Amino acid sequence: MTGFWMGVIVGSFALAIAAILVIDHYRREHLRELLLRQMDHHLRADVPRGRR
């Protein structure tokens, strides 16, 4: 039974590490999207506009 519990502990640890990595990946992608959106906004603001 000791081997069974060792497997449960190691498996739980591996799942926890995988969950942390997935959360970090999506957090970075969200921040990247926000930064790209802000850069796009600044680039549009620098374009001169014609007179009306």
C-alpha distance matrix in Angstrom:
0.0 3.8 5.4 5.1 6.5 8.7 10.0 10.8 12.6 14.4 15.4 16.7 18.6 20.1 21.2 22.8 24.7 25.9 27.1 29.0 30.6 31.7 33.1 35.0 36.4 37.8 39.2 41.0 42.4 43.7 45.4 46.8 48.3 49.9 51.4 52.8 54.3 55.9 57.3 58.7 60.4 62.0 63.2 65.0 66.6 68.2 70.0 73.6 74.8 78.3 80.9 81.2
3.8 0.0 3.8 5.4 5.3 6.2 8.6 9.9 10.6 12.3 14.1 15.4 16.6 18.3 20.0 21.1 22.7 24.3 25.7 27.2 28.8 30.3 31.7 33.2 34.8 36.5 37.6 39.2 40.9 42.3 43.7 45.2 46.9 48.4 49.7 51.2 52.9 54.3 55.6 57.2 58.9 60.3 61.6 63.5 65.0 66.5 68.4 72.0 73.4 76.9 79.5 80.1
5.4 3.8 0.0 3.8 5.5 5.0 6.2 8.7 9.9 10.5 12.0 14.1 15.2 16.3 18.1 19.8 21.1 22.3 24.1 25.8 27.0 28.4 30.2 31.6 32.8 34.7 36.1 37.5 39.0 40.7 42.1 43.3 45.0 46.8 48.0 49.3 51.1 52.7 53.8 55.3 57.2 58.6 59.7 61.6 63.3 64.7 66.5 70.2 71.6 75.0 77.8 78.3
5.1 5.4 3.8 0.0 3.8 5.4 5.1 6.3 8.8 10.0 10.5 12.3 14.3 15.3 16.4 18.3 20.1 21.0 22.4 24.4 25.8 26.8 28.5 30.3 31.5 33.0 34.6 36.3 37.5 39.0 40.7 42.0 43.5 45.2 46.7 48.0 49.5 51.2 52.5 53.9 55.7 57.3 58.4 60.1 61.8 63.4 65.1 68.8 70.0 73.4 76.1 76.5
6.5 5.3 5.5 3.8 0.0 3.8 5.3 4.9 6.1 8.5 9.6 10.4 12.2 14.1 15.2 16.3 18.3 19.8 20.9 22.5 24.4 25.6 26.8 28.6 30.2 31.7 32.8 34.7 36.2 37.5 39.0 40.6 42.1 43.6 45.0 46.6 48.1 49.6 51.0 52.6 54.2 55.7 57.0 58.8 60.3 61.9 63.8 67.4 68.6 72.1 74.7 75.1
8.7 6.2 5.0 5.4 3.8 0.0 3.8 5.4 5.1 6.1 8.4 9.9 10.6 12.2 14.2 15.3 16.6 18.3 19.9 21.3 22.7 24.4 25.9 27.2 28.7 30.6 31.7 33.2 34.9 36.4 37.7 39.1 40.9 42.4 43.6 45.2 46.9 48.3 49.5 51.2 53.0 54.3 55.5 57.5 59.0 60.4 62.3 66.0 67.4 70.9 73.6 74.2
10.0 8.6 6.2 5.1 5.3 3.8 0.0 3.8 5.4 5.1 5.8 8.4 9.8 10.4 12.0 14.0 15.3 16.3 18.0 19.9 21.0 22.3 24.1 25.7 26.8 28.6 30.1 31.5 32.9 34.6 36.2 37.3 38.9 40.7 42.0 43.3 45.0 46.7 47.8 49.3 51.2 52.6 53.7 55.5 57.3 58.7 60.4 64.1 65.5 68.9 71.6 72.2
10.8 9.9 8.7 6.3 4.9 5.4 3.8 0.0 3.8 5.6 5.1 6.0 8.5 9.9 10.4 12.1 14.2 15.2 16.3 18.3 20.0 20.9 22.3 24.3 25.6 27.0 28.4 30.2 31.6 32.9 34.6 36.0 37.5 39.1 40.6 42.0 43.5 45.1 46.5 47.9 49.6 51.2 52.5 54.1 55.8 57.4 59.2 62.8 64.0 67.5 70.1 70.4
12.6 10.6 9.9 8.8 6.1 5.1 5.4 3.8 0.0 3.8 5.4 5.1 6.1 8.6 9.9 10.5 12.4 14.3 15.3 16.6 18.5 20.0 21.1 22.7 24.4 26.1 27.0 28.8 30.5 31.8 33.1 34.7 36.4 37.8 39.1 40.8 42.4 43.7 45.1 46.8 48.4 49.8 51.1 53.0 54.4 56.0 57.9 61.6 62.9 66.4 69.0 69.5
14.4 12.3 10.5 10.0 8.5 6.1 5.1 5.6 3.8 0.0 3.8 5.5 5.1 6.2 8.7 9.9 10.6 12.3 14.3 15.5 16.7 18.5 20.1 21.3 22.7 24.7 25.9 27.2 28.9 30.5 31.8 33.0 34.9 36.5 37.6 39.1 40.9 42.4 43.5 45.2 47.0 48.3 49.4 51.4 53.0 54.4 56.3 59.9 61.4 64.9 67.6 68.3
15.4 14.1 12.0 10.5 9.6 8.4 5.8 5.1 5.4 3.8 0.0 3.8 5.4 5.1 6.2 8.6 9.9 10.5 12.2 14.3 15.4 16.5 18.3 20.0 21.1 22.8 24.3 25.8 27.1 28.7 30.4 31.6 33.1 34.9 36.3 37.5 39.2 40.9 42.1 43.5 45.4 46.9 48.0 49.8 51.5 53.0 54.7 58.4 59.7 63.1 65.8 66.3
16.7 15.4 14.1 12.3 10.4 9.9 8.4 6.0 5.1 5.5 3.8 0.0 3.8 5.4 5.1 6.1 8.7 9.8 10.5 12.3 14.3 15.3 16.4 18.4 19.9 21.3 22.5 24.4 25.9 27.1 28.7 30.2 31.7 33.2 34.7 36.2 37.7 39.2 40.7 42.2 43.8 45.3 46.7 48.4 49.9 51.6 53.4 57.0 58.2 61.7 64.3 64.7
18.6 16.6 15.2 14.3 12.2 10.6 9.8 8.5 6.1 5.1 5.4 3.8 0.0 3.8 5.5 5.1 6.3 8.7 9.9 10.7 12.5 14.4 15.5 16.7 18.5 20.4 21.2 22.7 24.6 26.0 27.2 28.7 30.6 32.0 33.1 34.8 36.5 37.8 39.1 40.8 42.5 43.8 45.1 47.1 48.5 50.0 51.9 55.6 57.0 60.6 63.2 63.8
20.1 18.3 16.3 15.3 14.1 12.2 10.4 9.9 8.6 6.2 5.1 5.4 3.8 0.0 3.8 5.4 5.2 6.2 8.6 10.0 10.7 12.4 14.3 15.5 16.6 18.7 20.1 21.2 22.8 24.6 26.0 27.0 28.9 30.6 31.7 33.0 34.9 36.5 37.5 39.1 41.0 42.3 43.4 45.4 47.0 48.4 50.2 53.9 55.3 58.8 61.6 62.3
21.2 20.0 18.1 16.4 15.2 14.2 12.0 10.4 9.9 8.7 6.2 5.1 5.5 3.8 0.0 3.8 5.5 5.0 6.1 8.6 9.8 10.5 12.2 14.2 15.2 16.7 18.2 20.0 21.2 22.6 24.4 25.7 27.1 28.8 30.3 31.6 33.1 34.9 36.2 37.5 39.3 40.9 42.0 43.7 45.4 47.1 48.8 52.4 53.6 57.1 59.7 60.2
22.8 21.1 19.8 18.3 16.3 15.3 14.0 12.1 10.5 9.9 8.6 6.1 5.1 5.4 3.8 0.0 3.8 5.4 5.1 6.3 8.7 10.0 10.6 12.4 14.3 15.7 16.5 18.4 20.2 21.3 22.7 24.4 26.0 27.3 28.7 30.4 31.9 33.3 34.7 36.4 37.9 39.3 40.8 42.5 43.9 45.6 47.5 51.1 52.4 56.0 58.5 59.0
24.7 22.7 21.1 20.1 18.3 16.6 15.3 14.2 12.4 10.6 9.9 8.7 6.3 5.2 5.5 3.8 0.0 3.8 5.5 5.2 6.3 8.7 10.0 10.6 12.4 14.6 15.4 16.6 18.5 20.2 21.2 22.5 24.5 26.0 27.0 28.6 30.5 31.8 32.9 34.7 36.5 37.7 38.9 40.9 42.4 43.8 45.8 49.4 50.9 54.5 57.2 57.9
25.9 24.3 22.3 21.0 19.8 18.3 16.3 15.2 14.3 12.3 10.5 9.8 8.7 6.2 5.0 5.4 3.8 0.0 3.8 5.4 5.1 6.2 8.6 9.9 10.5 12.5 14.2 15.4 16.7 18.5 20.1 21.1 22.7 24.6 25.8 27.0 28.8 30.5 31.6 33.0 35.0 36.4 37.4 39.3 41.0 42.5 44.2 47.9 49.2 52.7 55.5 56.1
27.1 25.7 24.1 22.4 20.9 19.9 18.0 16.3 15.3 14.3 12.2 10.5 9.9 8.6 6.1 5.1 5.5 3.8 0.0 3.8 5.4 5.1 6.2 8.6 9.9 10.8 12.2 14.3 15.5 16.6 18.5 20.0 21.3 22.8 24.5 25.9 27.2 28.9 30.4 31.8 33.4 35.0 36.3 37.9 39.5 41.3 43.0 46.6 47.8 51.3 53.8 54.3
29.0 27.2 25.8 24.4 22.5 21.3 19.9 18.3 16.6 15.5 14.3 12.3 10.7 10.0 8.6 6.3 5.2 5.4 3.8 0.0 3.8 5.5 5.2 6.1 8.6 10.2 10.5 12.3 14.3 15.4 16.5 18.2 20.1 21.3 22.5 24.3 25.9 27.1 28.6 30.3 31.8 33.1 34.6 36.5 37.8 39.4 41.4 45.0 46.4 50.0 52.5 53.2
30.6 28.8 27.0 25.8 24.4 22.7 21.0 20.0 18.5 16.7 15.4 14.3 12.5 10.7 9.8 8.7 6.3 5.1 5.4 3.8 0.0 3.8 5.5 5.1 6.1 8.8 9.8 10.6 12.4 14.3 15.4 16.4 18.4 20.1 21.1 22.4 24.4 25.9 26.8 28.5 30.4 31.7 32.8 34.8 36.4 37.7 39.6 43.3 44.8 48.3 51.1 51.9
31.7 30.3 28.4 26.8 25.6 24.4 22.3 20.9 20.0 18.5 16.5 15.3 14.4 12.4 10.5 10.0 8.7 6.2 5.1 5.5 3.8 0.0 3.8 5.4 5.1 6.4 8.6 10.0 10.7 12.4 14.4 15.3 16.7 18.6 20.1 21.2 22.7 24.6 25.8 27.1 28.9 30.6 31.6 33.3 35.1 36.7 38.3 42.0 43.2 46.7 49.4 49.9
33.1 31.7 30.2 28.5 26.8 25.9 24.1 22.3 21.1 20.1 18.3 16.4 15.5 14.3 12.2 10.6 10.0 8.6 6.2 5.2 5.5 3.8 0.0 3.8 5.4 5.4 6.1 8.7 10.0 10.6 12.4 14.2 15.5 16.7 18.5 20.1 21.3 22.8 24.5 25.9 27.3 29.0 30.4 32.0 33.5 35.3 37.1 40.7 41.9 45.4 47.9 48.4
35.0 33.2 31.6 30.3 28.6 27.2 25.7 24.3 22.7 21.3 20.0 18.4 16.7 15.5 14.2 12.4 10.6 9.9 8.6 6.1 5.1 5.4 3.8 0.0 3.8 5.6 5.0 6.1 8.6 9.9 10.6 12.1 14.2 15.4 16.5 18.3 20.0 21.2 22.4 24.3 25.9 27.1 28.5 30.4 31.8 33.3 35.3 38.9 40.4 44.0 46.6 47.4
36.4 34.8 32.8 31.5 30.2 28.7 26.8 25.6 24.4 22.7 21.1 19.9 18.5 16.6 15.2 14.3 12.4 10.5 9.9 8.6 6.1 5.1 5.4 3.8 0.0 3.8 5.5 5.3 6.3 8.7 10.1 10.5 12.4 14.4 15.4 16.5 18.4 20.1 21.1 22.5 24.5 25.9 26.9 28.8 30.6 32.0 33.7 37.3 38.8 42.3 45.1 45.9
37.8 36.5 34.7 33.0 31.7 30.6 28.6 27.0 26.1 24.7 22.8 21.3 20.4 18.7 16.7 15.7 14.6 12.5 10.8 10.2 8.8 6.4 5.4 5.6 3.8 0.0 3.8 5.4 5.0 6.1 8.6 9.7 10.5 12.4 14.2 15.2 16.5 18.5 19.9 21.0 22.7 24.5 25.7 27.2 28.9 30.7 32.3 35.9 37.0 40.5 43.1 43.6
39.2 37.6 36.1 34.6 32.8 31.7 30.1 28.4 27.0 25.9 24.3 22.5 21.2 20.1 18.2 16.5 15.4 14.2 12.2 10.5 9.8 8.6 6.1 5.0 5.5 3.8 0.0 3.8 5.5 5.1 6.3 8.6 10.0 10.8 12.4 14.3 15.5 16.8 18.5 20.1 21.4 22.9 24.5 26.2 27.4 29.3 31.2 34.7 36.0 39.6 42.1 42.7
41.0 39.2 37.5 36.3 34.7 33.2 31.5 30.2 28.8 27.2 25.8 24.4 22.7 21.2 20.0 18.4 16.6 15.4 14.3 12.3 10.6 10.0 8.7 6.1 5.3 5.4 3.8 0.0 3.8 5.4 5.1 6.0 8.6 9.9 10.5 12.2 14.2 15.3 16.4 18.2 20.0 21.1 22.4 24.4 25.8 27.2 29.2 32.8 34.4 38.0 40.7 41.6
42.4 40.9 39.0 37.5 36.2 34.9 32.9 31.6 30.5 28.9 27.1 25.9 24.6 22.8 21.2 20.2 18.5 16.7 15.5 14.3 12.4 10.7 10.0 8.6 6.3 5.0 5.5 3.8 0.0 3.8 5.5 5.0 6.1 8.7 9.9 10.5 12.2 14.3 15.2 16.4 18.4 20.0 20.9 22.6 24.5 26.0 27.6 31.3 32.6 36.1 38.8 39.6
43.7 42.3 40.7 39.0 37.5 36.4 34.6 32.9 31.8 30.5 28.7 27.1 26.0 24.6 22.6 21.3 20.2 18.5 16.6 15.4 14.3 12.4 10.6 9.9 8.7 6.1 5.1 5.4 3.8 0.0 3.8 5.4 5.1 6.3 8.7 10.0 10.7 12.5 14.4 15.4 16.8 18.7 20.1 21.4 23.0 25.0 26.7 30.1 31.2 34.7 37.2 37.8
45.4 43.7 42.1 40.7 39.0 37.7 36.2 34.6 33.1 31.8 30.4 28.7 27.2 26.0 24.4 22.7 21.2 20.1 18.5 16.5 15.4 14.4 12.4 10.6 10.1 8.6 6.3 5.1 5.5 3.8 0.0 3.8 5.4 5.1 6.2 8.6 9.9 10.6 12.3 14.2 15.4 16.7 18.4 20.2 21.3 23.0 25.1 28.6 30.0 33.7 36.2 37.1
46.8 45.2 43.3 42.0 40.6 39.1 37.3 36.0 34.7 33.0 31.6 30.2 28.7 27.0 25.7 24.4 22.5 21.1 20.0 18.2 16.4 15.3 14.2 12.1 10.5 9.7 8.6 6.0 5.0 5.4 3.8 0.0 3.8 5.5 5.1 6.1 8.5 9.9 10.5 12.2 14.3 15.4 16.4 18.5 20.1 21.4 23.2 26.9 28.5 32.1 34.8 35.9
48.3 46.9 45.0 43.5 42.1 40.9 38.9 37.5 36.4 34.9 33.1 31.7 30.6 28.9 27.1 26.0 24.5 22.7 21.3 20.1 18.4 16.7 15.5 14.2 12.4 10.5 10.0 8.6 6.1 5.1 5.4 3.8 0.0 3.8 5.5 5.2 6.1 8.7 9.9 10.5 12.4 14.4 15.3 16.7 18.6 20.4 21.8 25.4 26.6 30.0 32.7 33.5
49.9 48.4 46.8 45.2 43.6 42.4 40.7 39.1 37.8 36.5 34.9 33.2 32.0 30.6 28.8 27.3 26.0 24.6 22.8 21.3 20.1 18.6 16.7 15.4 14.4 12.4 10.8 9.9 8.7 6.3 5.1 5.5 3.8 0.0 3.8 5.5 5.1 6.2 8.7 9.9 10.7 12.5 14.3 15.6 16.8 18.9 20.8 24.1 25.3 28.9 31.3 32.0
51.4 49.7 48.0 46.7 45.0 43.6 42.0 40.6 39.1 37.6 36.3 34.7 33.1 31.7 30.3 28.7 27.0 25.8 24.5 22.5 21.1 20.1 18.5 16.5 15.4 14.2 12.4 10.5 9.9 8.7 6.2 5.1 5.5 3.8 0.0 3.8 5.4 5.1 6.2 8.6 9.9 10.6 12.3 14.4 15.4 16.9 19.1 22.6 24.2 27.9 30.5 31.7
52.8 51.2 49.3 48.0 46.6 45.2 43.3 42.0 40.8 39.1 37.5 36.2 34.8 33.0 31.6 30.4 28.6 27.0 25.9 24.3 22.4 21.2 20.1 18.3 16.5 15.2 14.3 12.2 10.5 10.0 8.6 6.1 5.2 5.5 3.8 0.0 3.8 5.4 5.0 6.1 8.6 9.9 10.5 12.4 14.3 15.6 17.2 20.8 22.4 26.0 28.8 30.0
54.3 52.9 51.1 49.5 48.1 46.9 45.0 43.5 42.4 40.9 39.2 37.7 36.5 34.9 33.1 31.9 30.5 28.8 27.2 25.9 24.4 22.7 21.3 20.0 18.4 16.5 15.5 14.2 12.2 10.7 9.9 8.5 6.1 5.1 5.4 3.8 0.0 3.8 5.5 5.1 6.3 8.8 10.0 10.8 12.6 14.7 16.1 19.5 20.6 24.1 26.7 27.5
55.9 54.3 52.7 51.2 49.6 48.3 46.7 45.1 43.7 42.4 40.9 39.2 37.8 36.5 34.9 33.3 31.8 30.5 28.9 27.1 25.9 24.6 22.8 21.2 20.1 18.5 16.8 15.3 14.3 12.5 10.6 9.9 8.7 6.2 5.1 5.4 3.8 0.0 3.8 5.4 5.1 6.3 8.7 10.0 10.7 12.8 15.0 18.2 19.6 23.3 25.7 26.8
57.3 55.6 53.8 52.5 51.0 49.5 47.8 46.5 45.1 43.5 42.1 40.7 39.1 37.5 36.2 34.7 32.9 31.6 30.4 28.6 26.8 25.8 24.5 22.4 21.1 19.9 18.5 16.4 15.2 14.4 12.3 10.5 9.9 8.7 6.2 5.0 5.5 3.8 0.0 3.8 5.4 5.1 6.2 8.7 9.9 10.9 13.0 16.6 18.5 22.2 24.9 26.5
58.7 57.2 55.3 53.9 52.6 51.2 49.3 47.9 46.8 45.2 43.5 42.2 40.8 39.1 37.5 36.4 34.7 33.0 31.8 30.3 28.5 27.1 25.9 24.3 22.5 21.0 20.1 18.2 16.4 15.4 14.2 12.2 10.5 9.9 8.6 6.1 5.1 5.4 3.8 0.0 3.8 5.5 5.1 6.3 8.7 10.2 11.3 14.9 16.3 19.8 22.7 24.0
60.4 58.9 57.2 55.7 54.2 53.0 51.2 49.6 48.4 47.0 45.4 43.8 42.5 41.0 39.3 37.9 36.5 35.0 33.4 31.8 30.4 28.9 27.3 25.9 24.5 22.7 21.4 20.0 18.4 16.8 15.4 14.3 12.4 10.7 9.9 8.6 6.3 5.1 5.4 3.8 0.0 3.8 5.5 5.3 6.3 9.0 10.5 13.6 14.7 18.3 20.8 21.9
62.0 60.3 58.6 57.3 55.7 54.3 52.6 51.2 49.8 48.3 46.9 45.3 43.8 42.3 40.9 39.3 37.7 36.4 35.0 33.1 31.7 30.6 29.0 27.1 25.9 24.5 22.9 21.1 20.0 18.7 16.7 15.4 14.4 12.5 10.6 9.9 8.8 6.3 5.1 5.5 3.8 0.0 3.8 5.4 5.1 6.5 9.2 12.3 14.2 17.9 20.4 22.1
63.2 61.6 59.7 58.4 57.0 55.5 53.7 52.5 51.1 49.4 48.0 46.7 45.1 43.4 42.0 40.8 38.9 37.4 36.3 34.6 32.8 31.6 30.4 28.5 26.9 25.7 24.5 22.4 20.9 20.1 18.4 16.4 15.3 14.3 12.3 10.5 10.0 8.7 6.2 5.1 5.5 3.8 0.0 3.8 5.4 5.4 6.9 10.6 12.8 16.4 19.4 21.3
65.0 63.5 61.6 60.1 58.8 57.5 55.5 54.1 53.0 51.4 49.8 48.4 47.1 45.4 43.7 42.5 40.9 39.3 37.9 36.5 34.8 33.3 32.0 30.4 28.8 27.2 26.2 24.4 22.6 21.4 20.2 18.5 16.7 15.6 14.4 12.4 10.8 10.0 8.7 6.3 5.3 5.4 3.8 0.0 3.8 5.4 5.5 8.8 10.0 13.6 16.5 18.0
66.6 65.0 63.3 61.8 60.3 59.0 57.3 55.8 54.4 53.0 51.5 49.9 48.5 47.0 45.4 43.9 42.4 41.0 39.5 37.8 36.4 35.1 33.5 31.8 30.6 28.9 27.4 25.8 24.5 23.0 21.3 20.1 18.6 16.8 15.4 14.3 12.6 10.7 9.9 8.7 6.3 5.1 5.4 3.8 0.0 3.8 5.6 7.9 9.3 13.1 15.4 17.1
68.2 66.5 64.7 63.4 61.9 60.4 58.7 57.4 56.0 54.4 53.0 51.6 50.0 48.4 47.1 45.6 43.8 42.5 41.3 39.4 37.7 36.7 35.3 33.3 32.0 30.7 29.3 27.2 26.0 25.0 23.0 21.4 20.4 18.9 16.9 15.6 14.7 12.8 10.9 10.2 9.0 6.5 5.4 5.4 3.8 0.0 3.8 6.2 9.1 12.7 15.3 17.8
70.0 68.4 66.5 65.1 63.8 62.3 60.4 59.2 57.9 56.3 54.7 53.4 51.9 50.2 48.8 47.5 45.8 44.2 43.0 41.4 39.6 38.3 37.1 35.3 33.7 32.3 31.2 29.2 27.6 26.7 25.1 23.2 21.8 20.8 19.1 17.2 16.1 15.0 13.0 11.3 10.5 9.2 6.9 5.5 5.6 3.8 0.0 3.8 6.4 9.8 12.9 15.3
73.6 72.0 70.2 68.8 67.4 66.0 64.1 62.8 61.6 59.9 58.4 57.0 55.6 53.9 52.4 51.1 49.4 47.9 46.6 45.0 43.3 42.0 40.7 38.9 37.3 35.9 34.7 32.8 31.3 30.1 28.6 26.9 25.4 24.1 22.6 20.8 19.5 18.2 16.6 14.9 13.6 12.3 10.6 8.8 7.9 6.2 3.8 0.0 3.8 6.7 9.6 12.5
74.8 73.4 71.6 70.0 68.6 67.4 65.5 64.0 62.9 61.4 59.7 58.2 57.0 55.3 53.6 52.4 50.9 49.2 47.8 46.4 44.8 43.2 41.9 40.4 38.8 37.0 36.0 34.4 32.6 31.2 30.0 28.5 26.6 25.3 24.2 22.4 20.6 19.6 18.5 16.3 14.7 14.2 12.8 10.0 9.3 9.1 6.4 3.8 0.0 3.8 6.7 9.0
78.3 76.9 75.0 73.4 72.1 70.9 68.9 67.5 66.4 64.9 63.1 61.7 60.6 58.8 57.1 56.0 54.5 52.7 51.3 50.0 48.3 46.7 45.4 44.0 42.3 40.5 39.6 38.0 36.1 34.7 33.7 32.1 30.0 28.9 27.9 26.0 24.1 23.3 22.2 19.8 18.3 17.9 16.4 13.6 13.1 12.7 9.8 6.7 3.8 0.0 3.8 6.5
80.9 79.5 77.8 76.1 74.7 73.6 71.6 70.1 69.0 67.6 65.8 64.3 63.2 61.6 59.7 58.5 57.2 55.5 53.8 52.5 51.1 49.4 47.9 46.6 45.1 43.1 42.1 40.7 38.8 37.2 36.2 34.8 32.7 31.3 30.5 28.8 26.7 25.7 24.9 22.7 20.8 20.4 19.4 16.5 15.4 15.3 12.9 9.6 6.7 3.8 0.0 3.8
81.2 80.1 78.3 76.5 75.1 74.2 72.2 70.4 69.5 68.3 66.3 64.7 63.8 62.3 60.2 59.0 57.9 56.1 54.3 53.2 51.9 49.9 48.4 47.4 45.9 43.6 42.7 41.6 39.6 37.8 37.1 35.9 33.5 32.0 31.7 30.0 27.5 26.8 26.5 24.0 21.9 22.1 21.3 18.0 17.1 17.8 15.3 12.5 9.0 6.5 3.8 0.0
